[in-house]
Amino acid sequence: MLYDWPRAAAFGRVIPKNKIYEHAGANSALKDLFVREVDQIVWSHKLAPETINLAATKSVAEIQVFRILQREPTLNQDVLRAIDRAIPFPLVFELEHGGRIKLAAAYKRPSRSDGSRWVLGDYFESDWLSEHAPRAAMPVALNMGALYERLLSPLVERQAARLVPGMAEAPHASFIAAAAMEPISLETRIAQAEAIKAKTREVERIKARIAREKQFNKRVAINAELRAAREELKRLSGGGNSEVE
């Protein structure tokens, strides 16, 4: 999903890469990534109390929208992380390449022990869409913090759906349905998504071990591990009837 950001929030400022280097403490390897993968960085929109008439919250005073014009089809997340480190506000990225756009964002919050520091989680991304795809209205929210959650939640849920076969075709799966049935914090949803991601990787590692193992008795033991891991992944993804192959 792409959003039709409010006109009053339009900023449209091109950000020189050296400004990101300066504020992110970029080393030569990171600079090489920017040169190789990033064509242009545009500070696209500034979602703030004065531009969208929503009250700031303690953790979300403003949300900045950055558009990244990519030179290559993929973008190393270290690039996004460097920009996030350089900008002291939560960010939502629009990544653009070859006539397509997708959203990306990591949950970003002030440190509970040091309010001057930011804690940055893993990145979540939408699917690629045509740059001409219709844009949806920005989510309705009562304040900036609630808006931030509503912008990130679909990205978090989509990642879980991509990782577990069947979830994308079964929006009633409890991971998604629970969000509609009862209030679940964004941090809880992210923890669920990250647990699914970690367990999915574990399943793949166990499957690789089975493929390499030649001894029958060891394969039997590893298969038992695989069954247990699949059951745990099924539980994390909300039960359902889909099999994790």
Helices and strands as residue ranges (DSSP letters): E 3-4, G 7-9, E 10-14, H 17-24, H 28-37, E 38-47, H 49-52, E 63-70, H 77-86, E 91-97, E 100-110, E 118-125, E 129-130, E 136-137, H 144-163, H 174-181, H 186-212, H 216-236
